[in-house]
Amino acid sequence: MAFIDSIFWSPQSNDIFASKHREENLSTYTQLVVAESQEAVLFSKGRMMGKFGPGKHTLNTENLPFLRNFFGIPFGANNPFRAEVWFVNKTMPLNIDWKTGSMRYHDPDYQEMVPIVSMGRYGLKVVDAERFLVKLVGVLTEFTATQLTNHYQGALESKTKSVVLSYMQTNRIGIKQISGHLEELSGFLKQSMVEFWEDYGFSLIGFYITSIDVDSETEEGRRILEAMSKRSAQSIAGYTWQQDKALSVAEEALSHDGTGGLLGALLLTGGVGGSGMGMAMMQPPAPPATAPGQTAPAAPAPIRKEVFCSRCAKKFPSTAKFCPHCGDPYLPCPKCGTDNDEKAKRCVTCGTQLGGGSLCPKCQASVPPGAEFCTSCGGPVGNSTCKRCGQQLEMLAKFCPACGNRVGNS
């Protein structure tokens, strides 16, 4: 049986925390060479025999009194024995990557549940080689940074998710602002993990969160990222969600239209804030005017449909007066029912003038305030006033309801 004269370890990478020497047949002649930033630990029959720092050491009874007590080797004698030699790397690698699985967070900006994922890097240093080897290594022959991360993936992910979500919820930080808080959050998370690693013989040198983003590996996350991208593009280009939707509908209608150019041009003009002629073509015909002396038919009950909020772009029923999602008042277009911003002068969908004027009862075109006849078809619009008292008169009225003057008299 051959015995080893010299034992040393030359690691190929700082990612290796510990390695067991392949030979166990030693003798009191064996020289143990320990490099800088290393520590050697000897085990025999499950018990630690001794620890050695940097330098050259002879494994005799002078350095290892355990040999006399356990193996019965007399002082100064040269005898063989069996032992495991572990080399521990005590450098400070800061390149251990970590990543959590998907976690759901209620974003305060979007008021929706968003799947997010966090990732980063941390560094460890072995400060208690004996504790590290006893608690972690066990029957392995080598322990790397990858094995360390995999071994503690469950504990690391649970603690990281809990701290990240608690921090974001407490401070009401949305996914759009979280990048500006990564340094503060990294320090907060590091404090909660120091004691965890000390229990296994490590000192946590650094802990960093490099990013917290929407989880693009989930279908829900991909849809959210696409919606965020479109919203940013709309904001930069200066058009609204309703205008983009109207343009998409017009393009789709055009692609199915066999007549081509004229219909497409009208659709596009009305869809993005033009004169409204294109959208007027898509409206149902106006009911015929009531003849003099006849009773007007009862107005049909309002049809429940869904509209999109001009503030948050979420759907809500047209019978509501306010958006149930953000509380914005429903300001419908008198022509198509689209919800518009209170400062809007024209409907974003059909182009109808808002904040004054009226609709022609014949062709439903927008009529400016004060006009007596429709600018599109020439029909009367009922915007005339009494020549005696100035009272606004309804269409086909024969007498002023305020002063009784006959319409048409001077």
N, C-alpha and C positions, 0 to 999 in steps of 0.2 A: 504494500500500500504506500503510495507516494504522498509525501507531505509538502505543503507549500512553504517556500522560504520567504516570500514577500507578497503582500496583499495591498492593492491600491485601487482607486476608482477614478476614471476619467469620463465624466458625463458628456454626452454629445449635445445636450441642450439643457438650459436652465429650467425647462418645463418639467424635468424629472425631479421630484422631491426626495425620493429615496430609492435605493437599489440594494438588493442582497447579493453578496459575492457568491459566485457559483460553487466555490470550493468550501468544504466544511472540515477537511482533515488538516488540522493545525498541529503545531508543536511549540514548545517553549523556545525554539529557535526562530520562529516565524517573526518577520518584521512587518509591522502594520504602518503604512504610510498614509497620512491624512493630509489632504491639501487644505489651503486656505478656504474659508467659507464652507468647510465640511466638518462633520462630526461622525465618528464611528461608534457603534454600539454592538456589543457582543451578547448573544443569547445562547444558553445551553439548557436543553430540556425544559423550555418554556420560561426560564428564569434569566434575568439580566445579570451578566457577569461583570460588566464595566463599560465606561464611556471614555472616549479618547478625542482630544481636540487636535488642531493642526500640529504636524510634526511627525517624527519617526519613533515608533514604539516597539519594544520587544515584548512579546506575549509570554513573559515568564512569571514566576510566582511572586516576584517583587512588585510587578505592575498589577498582577491579578491574584490577590490573596485568596480569591474564591477558588483557585485551582487547588490549593492545599486543603481547604475545608470540604470541597465537593468531590474532587477527583482523588484526593490523597496523595498528590504529588509533593514530595519533600522540597524544602526550601533549597534553591540553587540547583536542583536536578533538571535534566533535559528529558522530557517525556512528551509523547503525542497525546492529543485530546481532540474531541469534536465540538465544534461551536459554529453558530451562524454569525456572520459578520455583516451588519447593515451599515451602509454609508448614507448619511443624510445631507442633502444640499441645503445650506442655510443662507443662500442668496435671497434677493427680494424680487422675484418676477412680478411685473405689473401688467402682464399681457394675458390674463385669464379671462376669456370672454364668457358672458352669461346672457341668457334671454329667457323671458317668461312666455308662457302660453297666452292665448287670448283671454282678456278680461273685459267685462262689460261695464261701461261708465256712463252715467247720465250727464251728458254735456250741458252746462248751464247756458251756453250760447244758442245751441240748436234745439234745446229742450227735447232731446231724443236719446235713446240708449245707443252708445257707439262702442263697437268692439275695438279695443286698443291693445297694443303690445309694447313692452319696454325691453330695452337691451342695454348692455354696458360692459364694463371691464373692471376687474379688481385685482389686487396683489396681496400675496401672503408671504410671511416669513416664519420658518420653523424656529420657535424659541425653546421648546421643550421636546427634544428628540425622543426621549423615552415615552412620554405620554402620546406623542404622535404615532409611534410605531405600535404601541400596545393597543390603542383605540381604533386605528385606521387600517394599518397594513395587514395584520393577521397572517394568512397563508399566502399572500401575494409575494411575488419576487421583485416587483417594481411598482412604484406609485407615481403617476404623472398628473399634470394639471387637468388633463381631460378626465381622467378617472376621478379626480377630486370633485370636479363639477358634476359629473354624472352621479357620483355617490350621494351628493347632497342636493341634487336637483329639486327633490320634493320640498325639503326644508327651506332652501333658498327661495324657491318660487312662491311658497306660501307666505313667507315673511315679506318678500318684496311686493307682492300684489297687495297685501294688507296695508303696508305703509304708503305705497303710491296712491291707492284709491282713497285712503283716509286723508292724506295730505291735500289731494286735488279737491275732494268734496268739502273739506273744512274751509279751504281758502277760495272755493268756487272758481277754480281755474279751468278754463275750457281747453280743448285740444289745440286751438289756434294760439293760445298764449303759453302753453306749457314749456316750450323751448326756452323761454326766458327765465324759467325757474329750475332748470336742471341742476345747476351748481348747488343751490340751496337745498334742493331735494336730495341730492347725493350725500351731502353732509348729514342731513337728518336721518337718512337710511343707514349710513355707516355707523352712527352711534348705536343703533339698535342691533347691529351685527357684531360689534366688538366682543362682547361677552360670549356670544355663540362660538366664535372661532377660538377664543382663549381656552375653552373647555377641551379642545382637541390639540392643544400645544402650538397654536398659531398666533401670530400677531398680524392683525389686519392693517396692512400698510396703506392701502388706498382702495376706495370704492367709488366708482363713477357710473352715472347714468348718461349714456351718450345720446339716447333718443327715446321718445314716447310718441308713437304714431298710431294712426288707424291701421288695424290689422288687415293688410291686403291679401292675406291668404284665405280669408273667408269671403263668401259670396256677398254677404251684407256689407262687409268692409269695402269691397270693390265698388259696390253701388254708391256708397257714401262718398268715396274718393272721387268718383265720376261726377256726382252732384256738386261737390265742393269745387271741382275744377270748372264746371260750367258756370257756377255762381261767380267765381272770380273773373272768368272771361266776360260775363255780362257786366260786371261792375266796371271793369277796365274799359270795355267798348262803349258803355253808356246806354245799354238797352235793358229793358225789364224782362222778367220771366214771362209775363203775358205776351209781350211782343215776340219773344223767341218761340213761344208755343204757337202763336197765330201764324208765324212764318212757316213753321213745320207743317201745320195743318194745310196751309195754302200750297206748299210744295208737294205734299202728298196728293192733294186733290188735282193738282196740275199733272202729276205723273199718271193719273188714271183718266185724264180728260182727252178724248180723241180729237177735239176741235183745236187744241193747241193754244196759240198765243193770246187771243183776246181774253178768254176766260182766265188764263193764268195771270195776265197783267192786271185784270180787275181784282182778282183774289189777293195778289201781292200788294196792290195799292191800298185796299181796304184793310189788309191784315196788319200793316206796320204803321198805322197812323196817318193814312192818306185821307182822301175825301170821304171815304166810307161807302163808295158805290159798290165795291166788290162785296163787302159784307151785306149790303142791302139786297144784292141778288140772292143771297142765301137765306134771307128772312122770308117768312110766310107772307102772303099778300095781306094788305090791310083790309079790314072789314069795310063794307060799303057804308057811306055816310047815311045817316037817318034822314029821311025825307021830312019836309015840314008837316007838322000835325001828327006824325007817327011817334009812338013811344019807342025809345031806344031799347034794344034787347038788354037783358041783364048781363053784366060782365061775368065771364067765366071765372071760376075759382082759380087762384094762382097755382101754377104748376110747380111742384117742388122739384128743384134741380140743384146741382152742386156747382158752386163757383169757387174760384181761387182767391185767397186773401191777397190784397196788394202789398201787405207788409211782410207776412211770413210765408206766403205762397202755399199754404195748406188749404185743403178743401173744407167747405162747410156749406150747409143748406142755404139756398137763396131766401128762405123764409125768415132767417135770423137777422137781427138788427146789428149784431156785433159778432166778430170772429171769436169762436169759442176757444181758440188756441192762444191768441195774443191780445184779444180785447179791442182790436181796431174796429171802428164803426164801419158798417157795410154801406158804401156809397155807390149804388148801382147806376150803371149807364141806363138812361131811359129807353134806349133802343135795344141793346143786346143783354143787359143785366150784368155785365162785367163789373167787378169791384174796382174802383179807381181811387188813387190817392186824393186827399182833400185839396191838394194844390194843383191837381191836373186840370188842364183847360179843355182837353179832348180825351175821349175814351181811347185807351191803349189798344183796344181790339178793333173797334169799327170806326174810330175817328170822329164820333159824334161830339159836337160841342157841348161842354159841360158848364155848369154854373150860370145858366141863363139861356134864353131862347126857348124853342120848342121844336116839335116834330110836325111835319106836314101830315095831315090826316089822310091824304090821298096816296103819296108816294113814300112817306116815312123818312124823308130827307131832313137833315138838320136845317133849322131856320133861325137866322140871327134875331136877337131881341128887337122888338119894335116893328118888324117887317109885317106887312099886311098880306103879302102874297109869297108863295113858295118860290125860291130862286131856281128850283129844278124843274117843276112842272107848271108853274104859274097859277096854281089853284089858291083860293083864299085859305088863310090859316087861322082866322079868328083872333088876330092880334090887334084889331081896330079898337079905337076908344070913342067914348061918347063925346060929341062935339060941344055939349053943354057943360058937363061936369068933369070930363076926363076919365070916367070910370072905364076899366078894361072890360071889353065886351066879348062874349062867347060867339063862336061861329054860328051864323044863321039867326042870331038874336034880332027881334023886331023892335024891342023896347029896351031902354037902359034900365037895369035893375036898381039903380041908385036914385035917379031923378025922374024916371018914367018917360023921358024924351024918346020920341020915335026915331029909330035908327035911320039915318039918311037925311033928317031935317037939320037945318042950319040953326 
